[in-house]
Amino acid sequence: MGLNKRPSLLLEGVLLLFALAFLFPVVFLLEMSFKEPRYFFKPYALPHSLYFDYYRAAFRDMDFFRGLSNTVLITAGALLLTIIVASMAGYVLSRRTERLFRFAYLFFLSGMVIPGVGSLIPLFRMAVDIHLMNTRTLLVLIYTAGFIPFASFLYAAFTKSIPRELEESANLDGCGPMRLYWMIIFPLLLPATGTFIVTNVYGVWNDFLTPLIFLNNPARMTLMPQIVQFMFNKQSVNYGPVFAVSVLAVVPLIVLFAFTQKYMLRGLTAGAVKG
């Protein structure tokens, strides 16, 4: 009994060390955002009191809510459009067995092996030609195109676990194709939708390179490039407000993860059992 407990305690100790290592950057970021300037260059000393002036400076000198609204609009638009397109594509590709649809399925999957950085120059040229540069719509379309291959694969895998008899019964009751999909199939794909959102929302929210290349208008800039521009706009870097605005930028993601992580775990479990 005692010998069996030792490996368990050792494993728990190792996992605790890993948890502390991953938690340290978050605690450090939070601590530095509340530390007074005279203690700022003692990074490992705890703050004596909560210093809120960095947050006031961040709101005063950087248009935080404009960057936040742009980020929310682009992230929500890309995820919503991907969910609509990829869920319908995954459903059809998993149900049809004709050669054309098998080829289409492989065509969708091939998008997963194309590196995103390698496609930036053709995308830039295309955006100029269709007059979509400096628009939030362009970012939504770029992210959607990048997400569709993986999302279609995910939805197709989940759709295969749904019994065909369910669709046959609905058809006998007079349910048309669109009503069948939206009323019966799509709600059953909720675990896949939750998994997709949780695993991809951070990629859009934290992306720095794509908005920097395709958005030159400060009024449409997202949070991450806006933070970097805010950091280097002055001759000397005032790190306090930068730490403060970095905390503000990650808070929505932490709240989102707290409310949606159960859907991701449910989706991964369902995929493991049924896939």
Phi and psi in degrees as a GROMACS rama.xvg file:
@    title "Ramachandran Plot"
@    xaxis  label "Phi"
@    yaxis  label "Psi"
@TYPE xy
-65.0146  -37.5801  GLY-2
-66.6835  -33.7351  LEU-3
-70.1427  -29.819  ASN-4
-75.4011  -28.1218  LYS-5
-61.7138  -47.9275  ARG-6
-60.0394  -35.9703  PRO-7
-65.7696  -44.8694  SER-8
-64.8346  -39.1807  LEU-9
-63.3937  -43.5987  LEU-10
-63.504  -42.3456  LEU-11
-63.5784  -38.1137  GLU-12
-64.0847  -42.7673  GLY-13
-64.0095  -43.6037  VAL-14
-64.0053  -36.8505  LEU-15
-63.7291  -40.5998  LEU-16
-62.9539  -41.6336  LEU-17
-62.8205  -42.094  PHE-18
-62.3678  -42.3496  ALA-19
-65.7818  -37.8464  LEU-20
-63.8793  -40.5018  ALA-21
-74.2536  -29.6149  PHE-22
-79.422  -24.0041  LEU-23
-57.1658  -46.4339  PHE-24
-60.1662  -34.8757  PRO-25
-67.906  -45.2973  VAL-26
-64.3437  -40.3164  VAL-27
-62.1524  -44.6866  PHE-28
-60.9358  -45.4522  LEU-29
-65.7386  -41.8657  LEU-30
-64.2399  -44.3972  GLU-31
-67.4687  -26.6918  MET-32
-74.5027  -15.2998  SER-33
-114.044  9.57175  PHE-34
-92.6114  137.682  LYS-35
-65.1564  151.811  GLU-36
-56.4741  -35.9257  PRO-37
-68.8763  -19.9152  ARG-38
-103.164  5.58523  TYR-39
-66.252  -31.6044  PHE-40
-92.6883  16.797  PHE-41
-116.34  74.5485  LYS-42
-62.172  -25.1548  PRO-43
-98.3613  4.89101  TYR-44
-90.0737  133.854  ALA-45
-70.087  145.705  LEU-46
-65.5834  142.53  PRO-47
-77.6158  -27.6679  HIS-48
-153.369  164.187  SER-49
-79.7674  122.769  LEU-50
-109.373  110.524  TYR-51
-96.1802  -0.920466  PHE-52
-62.9496  -28.8931  ASP-53
-63.8573  -38.912  TYR-54
-68.3187  -39.3704  TYR-55
-63.718  -42.62  ARG-56
-64.5751  -37.8917  ALA-57
-63.9385  -43.3192  ALA-58
-70.1103  -33.4844  PHE-59
-75.7768  -43.1851  ARG-60
-93.2945  -20.1436  ASP-61
-123.666  133.079  MET-62
-77.3339  78.8855  ASP-63
-63.9488  -43.3527  PHE-64
-70.0162  -27.3119  PHE-65
-67.6194  -45.9003  ARG-66
-62.82  -38.5538  GLY-67
-64.2946  -44.963  LEU-68
-64.8943  -39.5729  SER-69
-62.4255  -43.5347  ASN-70
-64.1728  -42.9499  THR-71
-64.2258  -44.3112  VAL-72
-62.3327  -46.3415  LEU-73
-67.6693  -43.4036  ILE-74
-64.4128  -49.0365  THR-75
-63.5006  -41.1959  ALA-76
-63.2417  -44.3568  GLY-77
-66.8517  -42.3628  ALA-78
-67.6743  -43.0064  LEU-79
-64.3214  -46.3236  LEU-80
-64.1494  -39.5034  LEU-81
-64.1583  -43.2302  THR-82
-60.7236  -43.8174  ILE-83
-64.4817  -50.9836  ILE-84
-70.0207  -48.5436  VAL-85
-70.1429  -35.3802  ALA-86
-66.9978  -40.9322  SER-87
-68.4957  -41.2062  MET-88
-65.1828  -43.9784  ALA-89
-62.3102  -38.2401  GLY-90
-63.9476  -48.1473  TYR-91
-66.4689  -45.0323  VAL-92
-67.0117  -26.7704  LEU-93
-82.3554  -20.9407  SER-94
-96.0239  -29.7746  ARG-95
-92.3699  136.148  ARG-96
-111.801  1.86925  THR-97
-63.6294  158.275  GLU-98
-59.0877  -39.3788  ARG-99
-59.7379  -42.1744  LEU-100
-74.9403  -31.9488  PHE-101
-65.2778  -39.0229  ARG-102
-65.6868  -42.1119  PHE-103
-61.8622  -38.1938  ALA-104
-62.7703  -45.4599  TYR-105
-64.8966  -35.4564  LEU-106
-63.1006  -41.7771  PHE-107
-63.3063  -45.1067  PHE-108
-65.1189  -30.7017  LEU-109
-61.9509  -24.3036  SER-110
-64.8011  -18.4373  GLY-111
-75.7871  -17.7583  MET-112
-101.542  -0.365966  VAL-113
-86.0197  120.256  ILE-114
-67.0368  135.239  PRO-115
-63.5452  -38.7928  GLY-116
-63.86  -36.1924  VAL-117
-67.1646  -20.4341  GLY-118
-95.6582  1.84969  SER-119
-66.3318  -42.1961  LEU-120
-65.8218  -48.3148  ILE-121
-59.5322  -36.9907  PRO-122
-64.9483  -40.838  LEU-123
-61.8363  -45.0658  PHE-124
-62.6237  -41.6817  ARG-125
-66.5783  -40.7466  MET-126
-63.0636  -37.7121  ALA-127
-66.0646  -43.0477  VAL-128
-65.1511  -36.3727  ASP-129
-97.1912  9.39331  ILE-130
59.4187  45.068  HIS-131
-115.617  7.50047  LEU-132
-61.7867  146.403  MET-133
64.9649  29.35  ASN-134
-123.176  148.262  THR-135
-68.6205  -28.9429  ARG-136
-58.6665  -40.3677  THR-137
-61.7433  -43.7452  LEU-138
-62.6672  -40.9365  LEU-139
-60.4843  -43.9856  VAL-140
-67.2378  -39.9294  LEU-141
-64.3056  -46.7821  ILE-142
-65.0567  -39.9043  TYR-143
-61.7198  -45.6034  THR-144
-61.4774  -35.1342  ALA-145
-72.704  -30.0814  GLY-146
-84.3876  -28.7421  PHE-147
-56.9835  -42.5407  ILE-148
-57.5898  -50.9046  PRO-149
-67.1214  -41.8489  PHE-150
-65.0535  -39.0363  ALA-151
-64.2266  -41.7332  SER-152
-61.5184  -42.6881  PHE-153
-63.9216  -47.4963  LEU-154
-67.0497  -37.3326  TYR-155
-63.6374  -40.5282  ALA-156
-64.4425  -40.2486  ALA-157
-72.0945  -35.6294  PHE-158
-64.2309  -33.0677  THR-159
-62.9895  -21.8981  LYS-160
-83.4549  -7.49957  SER-161
-87.8554  125.486  ILE-162
-62.4913  137.317  PRO-163
-66.9658  -25.429  ARG-164
-60.0077  -29.2877  GLU-165
-63.2282  -42.5489  LEU-166
-69.7836  -39.2692  GLU-167
-63.3353  -38.8588  GLU-168
-65.6669  -41.2127  SER-169
-64.706  -39.23  ALA-170
-64.0341  -39.2865  ASN-171
-64.1667  -29.986  LEU-172
-84.1662  6.49796  ASP-173
88.2868  18.8756  GLY-174
-81.0163  124.166  CYS-175
-74.9096  170.946  GLY-176
-59.6682  -46.8347  PRO-177
-67.8044  -41.8432  MET-178
-66.7478  -38.3957  ARG-179
-59.4389  -43.5442  LEU-180
-68.0122  -51.0345  TYR-181
-74.8591  -32.2065  TRP-182
-89.8447  -26.9467  MET-183
-118.836  -52.1337  ILE-184
-73.4026  -50.3198  ILE-185
-59.8077  -43.1086  PHE-186
-59.9841  -31.395  PRO-187
-72.7691  -15.3828  LEU-188
-92.193  11.5188  LEU-189
-57.5107  -41.575  LEU-190
-59.7183  -39.627  PRO-191
-65.8464  -39.7972  ALA-192
-63.3159  -43.8955  THR-193
-62.3989  -42.4062  GLY-194
-62.2794  -43.7716  THR-195
-62.7817  -44.7556  PHE-196
-63.5214  -48.6192  ILE-197
-65.266  -35.7774  VAL-198
-83.8433  -11.7366  THR-199
-120.402  -16.3395  ASN-200
-62.6167  -33.7091  VAL-201
-68.945  -32.2459  TYR-202
-63.6859  -40.733  GLY-203
-73.9818  -46.2683  VAL-204
-61.2895  -42.4667  TRP-205
-93.1896  2.66944  ASN-206
-67.2353  131.733  ASP-207
-108.421  -39.3368  PHE-208
-71.458  -48.6049  LEU-209
-61.7906  -48.8427  THR-210
-62.914  -33.9543  PRO-211
-64.4002  -34.2829  LEU-212
-80.6691  -42.178  ILE-213
-99.9479  -8.94513  PHE-214
-121.517  109.557  LEU-215
-102.4  -11.491  ASN-216
-85.6388  118.553  ASN-217
-58.3015  -27.6633  PRO-218
-67.8539  -17.726  ALA-219
-113.95  7.54051  ARG-220
-71.9033  145.566  MET-221
-88.2817  177.231  THR-222
-64.4754  -47.3269  LEU-223
-63.5751  -50.6808  MET-224
-63.4363  -30.9663  PRO-225
-65.7055  -36.8835  GLN-226
-65.7684  -42.6888  ILE-227
-65.3676  -41.7816  VAL-228
-64.3779  -39.3426  GLN-229
-62.2074  -35.6312  PHE-230
-69.5549  -36.9351  MET-231
-107.937  10.4661  PHE-232
-70.8541  -29.8504  ASN-233
-99.2229  165.005  LYS-234
-67.2273  -35.2639  GLN-235
-118.372  143.201  SER-236
-86.0071  125.014  VAL-237
-98.241  99.6065  ASN-238
-69.7341  -24.887  TYR-239
-56.2697  -57.3309  GLY-240
-61.7167  -29.3004  PRO-241
-66.1506  -42.979  VAL-242
-63.1302  -39.6983  PHE-243
-64.0283  -46.49  ALA-244
-71.1138  -26.2813  VAL-245
-67.6302  -38.6009  SER-246
-63.2768  -44.6172  VAL-247
-62.0807  -32.2451  LEU-248
-73.4472  -29.2323  ALA-249
-93.061  -15.4054  VAL-250
-57.8991  -46.6071  VAL-251
-58.6762  -34.9458  PRO-252
-68.743  -39.6666  LEU-253
-64.2926  -41.8913  ILE-254
-64.0075  -43.5217  VAL-255
-61.412  -44.4212  LEU-256
-63.6574  -38.7005  PHE-257
-61.325  -34.1922  ALA-258
-89.8302  -19.7977  PHE-259
-114.382  -5.96387  THR-260
-63.4752  -28.0474  GLN-261
-66.5636  -33.0124  LYS-262
-69.5737  -36.5187  TYR-263
-65.2843  -45.2573  MET-264
-63.681  -39.1172  LEU-265
-64.8365  -39.7687  ARG-266
-67.6162  -42.2836  GLY-267
-65.9444  -38.9754  LEU-268
-65.8407  -43.5346  THR-269
-62.3645  -41.0193  ALA-270
-65.4544  -35.7593  GLY-271
-69.9749  -36.6753  ALA-272
-78.4284  -43.5329  VAL-273
-92.1688  -26.3414  LYS-274
